[in-house]
Amino acid sequence: MKLSIITINRNNLDGLRKTVESVLSQTWKEFEYIVIDGASTDGSAEYLASQSEHFTYWVSELDNGIYNAMNKGILKAHGDYLFFLNSGDYLVNEYVLETVSPMLFDSDIIQGSEYRGSVSPEKLTRGYAHSDISFLEVYKGLFLHQASFFHRSLFDEYGLYDESYAVNGDTAFYLKTLGYGNASFKYIDVPVSVFVLGGISDVELNEKAKKIRAEEDAHYLNEFSFRLRSFCEESEKKINLYDLLHKYKFIWYSTMGLARLADLFKK
């Protein structure tokens, strides 16, 4: 089994239907499909029961949040790679998995691009559109979780998602695997999914999420040692200064001229 798709849901029947339909419509079928529902009361469980023949495993029971539900899915998965497509989000078209499946090899985390809200060119987000991820980029945490494929061995080696987070658990996982760990990262230039705005992880539209994110950002920063945090912040300052000097060429040339003059006096 090459791929396990995991969908989590709680009281989002319309979104769940859209997600499930996008998965079941795929032309490439060599995957298992796992759905974890958090004891929904809006008809989601009944819908899943009606579609049960399409799922490798599904359950509707109380959970302790997003990452607890995702961890339940991980523990039931058997694929070489795991892909998380949460309720409401959906695959761009029916050919996504057919396109991506030949690329699922030789890296621990493989990330494509996503659309935010709807499929239109101006809403395409590529995240880190290169494979040589720096520590500074991991520190910033600009990853596209719903466009990422994770090798199963990562969860064996580094453990599951940290359930103490409400919305930052995926960011913390990237930090643990790519920042502190030795996991490999590969970017593929393929639009994978549509991230539907308005959920708890949508900070721009959700005031509750903003508060949670601010609290968890502080917790996330504490995961860094002071030395590593200082290194990242200093690196970012240097990068910003370099960009500024290039923007204002007069300052750049003056600075370089003074540096050369200083070298001459040294001699």
Secondary structure, DSSP 8 states (H G I E B T S, - for coil): --EEEEEEESS-HHHHHHHHHHHHT-S---EEEEEEE---SSSHHHHHHHTGGG-SEEEE---SSHHHHHHHHHHH---SEEEE--TT-EESSTTHHHHHGGG--S-SEEEEEEEESSS-GGGEE-SS-SS---HHHHHHT---GGGEEEEHHHHHHH-S--TT-SS-HHHHHHIIIIIIS---EEEEEEEEEEE-TTSTT-TTT-HHHHHHHHHHHHHHHHTS-HHHHHHHHHHHHHHHHHHHHHHSHHHHHHHHHHHHHHHHHH-
